[in-house]
Amino acid sequence: MDTKALQTAFQAAQQIDQADRALWQELWPLYQGMEMERMETIGHQLQSRFPFVATAIQAQAERLPNQGKEGRPTQTLLQIMDELKTQDFGPVFSAFCERESIYGFGDLQVKRLLKTLTE
């Protein structure tokens, strides 16, 4: 976040009540166990007060390979390499960060993923 985004987030801060806290606490073990259906249910319960949660849960679901297809980050990397006609890390990483900022992947994570695609 830049300074303006941080200020906006600070001004929009809200307390988390006991019911919301219980739902938030349930998410981490569900994430660890890849229990996506229950995570999506919780995301919908939190949606009105925390609209970003459902989007993040959806991104996590799309991150995973499904029905023989690579996950979304891998598909995006393949698309970027095809569009840019390069496997060079710098431009591929920059494009990936622009398109898939929801994942918050750092350079090493993208580099590892890229390495699995180019070996």
Secondary structure in CASP SS format (residue, H / E / C, confidence):
PFRMAT SS
TARGET T0000
AUTHOR 0000-0000-0000
METHOD secondary structure of the structure
MODEL  1
M C 1.00
D C 1.00
T H 1.00
K H 1.00
A H 1.00
L H 1.00
Q H 1.00
T H 1.00
A H 1.00
F H 1.00
Q H 1.00
A C 1.00
A C 1.00
Q C 1.00
Q C 1.00
I C 1.00
D C 1.00
Q H 1.00
A H 1.00
D H 1.00
R H 1.00
A H 1.00
L H 1.00
W H 1.00
Q H 1.00
E H 1.00
L H 1.00
W H 1.00
P H 1.00
L H 1.00
Y H 1.00
Q H 1.00
G C 1.00
M C 1.00
E C 1.00
M H 1.00
E H 1.00
R H 1.00
M H 1.00
E H 1.00
T H 1.00
I H 1.00
G H 1.00
H H 1.00
Q H 1.00
L H 1.00
Q C 1.00
S C 1.00
R C 1.00
F C 1.00
P C 1.00
F H 1.00
V H 1.00
A H 1.00
T H 1.00
A H 1.00
I H 1.00
Q H 1.00
A H 1.00
Q H 1.00
A H 1.00
E H 1.00
R H 1.00
L C 1.00
P C 1.00
N E 1.00
Q C 1.00
G C 1.00
K E 1.00
E C 1.00
G C 1.00
R H 1.00
P H 1.00
T H 1.00
Q H 1.00
T H 1.00
L H 1.00
L H 1.00
Q H 1.00
I H 1.00
M H 1.00
D H 1.00
E H 1.00
L H 1.00
K C 1.00
T C 1.00
Q C 1.00
D C 1.00
F H 1.00
G H 1.00
P H 1.00
V H 1.00
F H 1.00
S H 1.00
A H 1.00
F H 1.00
C H 1.00
E H 1.00
R H 1.00
E C 1.00
S H 1.00
I H 1.00
Y H 1.00
G C 1.00
F C 1.00
G C 1.00
D H 1.00
L H 1.00
Q H 1.00
V H 1.00
K H 1.00
R H 1.00
L H 1.00
L H 1.00
K H 1.00
T H 1.00
L H 1.00
T H 1.00
E C 1.00
END
